[in-house]
Amino acid sequence: MFTNDRTRMRKVFTDAWRKHQEKLPMEPLEQVVANILQQHPEYHKLMSDPEAALDQDFTPEGGQSNPFLHLSMHIAIQEQLSTDRPAGIARLYRQITQQVGDPHEAEHQIMECLAQMLWESQRANRMPDEKGYLDTLKALVH
């Protein structure tokens, strides 16, 4: 999945969704993708049409969010949680989940913080600030 080739990366998502729909065996990463996609019915039609999904541009100017970026951020967050990296994120996730009452919504709140950290890092041409990221997550917990 780790590639700079947009089409190949997107194909991981459409193939995982097709395999899920057809009840075919899946690799562990495909299972993760399919599980996340199940929680996003707004993307089912797109993922069921690989030709459209692979070629479509999603631009903020067009008022579109990129579903592949959104889904990839879910994968990144789940990886962070499984390794507790940055240290303490798993505990903060549990607290946020308890507060909002929904694990998926907790991931969406974390995603906003992750996106901000990545944007700031890219803009400043520096490594992501894990401490700052954790601080923004702590601010979500009341």
WOTA-V987784 format. One record per helix or strand of 2 or more residues. SS is the DSSP state (2 for helix, 1 for strand). FROM is the first residue (numbers start at 1). TO is the last residue. If there is no record, write none. Layout:
# WOTA-V987784
ss = <SS & SS>
from = <FROM & FROM>
to = <TO & TO>
This chain:
# WOTA-V987784
ss = <2 & 2 & 2 & 2 & 2 & 2 & 2 & 2 & 2>
from = <6 & 28 & 41 & 50 & 60 & 67 & 89 & 103 & 130>
to = <21 & 38 & 47 & 55 & 62 & 83 & 100 & 124 & 140>
